[in-house]
């Protein structure tokens, strides 16, 4: 079996078995929706060079859903991750935001706007800030 396939299977097994920090309260949602490694430029930052040349961000979102995973194969029964991705893109290209913390909080609120969402974990990383560092950023978690 190719090593990439084994790695993907291992990652899937870890996702399935790892309740993660959102489950610490004891009422973990039965399933999650996620967006990983969304990279885009954003109107964000406090420095002049960030305002004239928007920095690149890498965004990750894990959404804990209420109830069980839908038992029927119908699009209307699930949270559309395209809605989340497009909402993040709108935030990134909208009004200037000074802090990655503020950006992450707005992404969390975007996710929590759907009443089926129980909790969300958002990571926002600024890329290309330091030559010797891959990224700097924040992680925020919000629950109902």
Secondary structure, 3 states (H helix, E strand, C coil): CCHHHHHHHHHHHHHHHCCCHHHHHCCCCCCEEEEEEEEEECCECCCHHHHHCCCEEEEEEEEEECCCCCCCCCHHHCCCHHHHHHHHHHHHHCCCECCHHHHHHHHHHHHHCCCCEEEEEEEEEEECCCCCCCEEEEEEEEEC
